[in-house]
Amino acid sequence: MLVDSASLASADHATDEPYYVEYHNLALKHFTLETSLLISPKEKHAAISAFSFESDQPDFFLRQLTGDFTVTENEARVKGMVLTTGLSSLRLDAMMKDFDLFGGIELEQLQKKQVRLSLHAHEIDFNELKRFLPQLEFMGNRLALDLETQGEFGELD
């Protein structure tokens, strides 16, 4: 479970220029979102053709988030996702079959589920990512990665 540490502070805490994103106090500018949604009891699908914004506190620029995202009672799929920020860039295609995300997740139940993953991250800046997920504080500065894998989740190399 991830907890926004700012939500643990009192509502009247100091509002110095934060390093971490304070989700309860976030102002975005130049916000663009173009998407289509399908929401039914058995399927949720979002096709995002454009999503971008800027934030001053903290200083962050989401240049592009696009892709097709689908969750059904039998699989979860990300197709053609592109994420570009001021300091990071990645492309992702992923799918997990034969599980029900709507029914909740326990990691040990995923061990034998079929997965396909293609991740091309030619630049990930962990200092930027830590602003959203402080739990990644132990990670280094930058990473480049090309990963293609498929098979059972518990047996991926």
ABEGO torsion letter per residue (X at the ends): XBBBAAAABBAABBABBBABBBAABBBBBGBBBBBBBBBBAABBBBBBABBBBBBAOBBBBBABBBEBBBBBAABBBBBGBBBBBAABBBBBBBBBBGBBAAAEBBAAAAAABBBBBBBBBABBBAAAAAAABAAAAABBABBBBBBBBBEBAAABX
